[in-house]
Amino acid sequence: MTYFLQILISGLVIGCIYGMAALGFTIVFNATRVINFANGEFLMLGGLATAAVIGAEASGWGTVAAVLVAAALTTLVGLLMQALAFDKAKSRDLQMLVMLTIGITLMLRGGASIVFGRSVSFVNDFGGFPELDAGGVFIPPQGLWIALAMMAVSLALWLLFSHTTIGKAMQAASMEPRAAALCGIEPRHMALLAFAIAGLIGGLAGALMAPLAPPFYENGIALGLKGFAAAIAGGLGNPIGAVLGGLLIGLVESLSAGYGASGYKDAVSFLLLVAVLIVRPAGLLGKLQVKRV
Amino acid sequence: MQVFKTSHGRDALGFLAMAVTLLLIHTLVRDHFYRSVLLQAIIFAVAATGMTLLVGFAGQISLGQNAFMAMGAYGFAYQVQKFGLHPLFALGLATLLPTVVAYAIARPILRLSGHYLALATLALGSAGYIFASRWTDVTGGLDPGILDLPKFTLVSAWGGDQFFPLAALCLMLVTGLSLVLVHSAIGRSLHAIHTSELVAACSGIQVERTKAAIFALAAGCAGLSGALYALFMRSFNASSFSIMISIELLMMVIVGSLSTVWGSLIGALLVTLLPHALEHFESAKLFVYGTIMTLVVMFMPNGLASSLYGSLRQLVTAGRKA
């Protein structure tokens, strides 16, 4: 039983990370109808930047600074991605946009390997919480940070979309771009904002997961696929679904690693993604009509 | 000479030129290093040709070709090592295996389009790599992998390098088949599907079946390429079939052409040569690929070589008029 609970907890922790990755896909998709292939690279960059800033030992304010630097970097990357590439792309052909996102993914991956090097970096736990032991079930301090971040991000997004003018403008631009433009909302600015938010959340998630999964320049594609799997499982375009989908993917992965072949855990989530895409393209929560952002 | 002005005639001439070039390479290039680099280009061109049909003509993207290549390579190695089959026979079966698998999964997969198709095939390709590196009973995984496949000799009395002609023949077969296909009714159907699946279906084209067939064909090309790769390397491991191979194949199509079969040959040659030609290229490879792909897609949607050729022709015609 404790083994099972332990697996559940580690699944939920990693699920929060996938949920944040899925939120990036969702927000950008809602604003631009583009599925940003490069979303996983935000997490990869966030992790590598954190490792580069704090090295292996610093803690306290050093950690806070590192997380801020990582999130700022990925926010900037997100902004540039939209401003320099998507906004400027000549062709609106879907296939071309797909290849454009793949090209950007490769650029970020290659750029990271040049700037941060090709070795695996290691980051210590952020600390700050005591190591909790609930009847034999160990609750990792880093997991608490991740869960808190997930809640903070969800709350902030909820406030943004339901209580601020700019959030409502984003919703309007995604629902009906022409009508929104007539009301004085510039859809291109909203797209820029969406990419910045996706970058911010991705960088934060990448920084927080750095102590759990050593940052490496090749990690982006797998993280992106899992984030996308989470977004699809929850019904693409639905932020609440994205978070739930993330938790689901995390649990599935953790359970298959704990009770099945641990070497194949990534393959399980990838095949699950393909199955959901084919069988239930509206997502596992498709029937549950949550208000779309 | 009128016949060479039609696209059929030009392609026939091109095919002849390709055959002569391959023969010249075989007889003239003696240097071991250049020979093996050219062989690599030929082997990848086999897979890239299938990719051009799929991406360029049918407009369906696949990032899972590495899984089909792995199927071909391991299928080939398994038949030769475990059953002791003749390499030519094994080559045929190793091509057939991914073709059948791809045809079986094609219909549900190809219901997806655009980003969904790209990500679904990327997921399949990634899963394929995981199986290649973990299913050690068949693949040998990352270490040791497959070791010491026999050197290819069809008739031992002939001597010399008999693998190059085999690879060259495979490439000519694939290219010839693709050219025939492109000029046939199927080629025109693919074009229609690329433009609009709805219109194609309304014109009586069996969209699902055509797409599935071309997906299977591209997978077969990848399988053949993988089997040739196995026979060429003779010892290899799972790292040869990472998702990067699928991306390099896509690079070959983009660098070459999205609208002619010949582009994949140019693309395969360039993408294979570049790392050998430039020193320290390895560390910047990903970044350079990404930059090229981004720029080509943004500014030359027909593919790099194709667009350059187009502008060249425009210049020439403008020159004639002036």
Interface residues (C-beta under 8 A of the other chain):
Chain A: V34 I35 F37 A85 K88 A89 K90 S91 D93 L94 Q95 M96 L97 V98 M99 L100 T101 I102 G103 I104 T105 L106 M107 L108 R109 G110 G111 S113 I114 R118 I221 A222 L225 F228 A229 A261 G263 Y264 D266 A267 F270 L271 L273 V274 L277 I278 P281
Chain B: V55 G59 I61 L63 P108 I109 R111 L112 S113 G114 H115 Y116 A118 L119 A120 L122 A123 L124 S126 A127 I130 F131 R134 I243 I247 L250 I254 S283 A284 K285 L286 F287 V288 Y289 G290 T291 I292 M293 T294 L295 V296 V297 M298 F299 P301
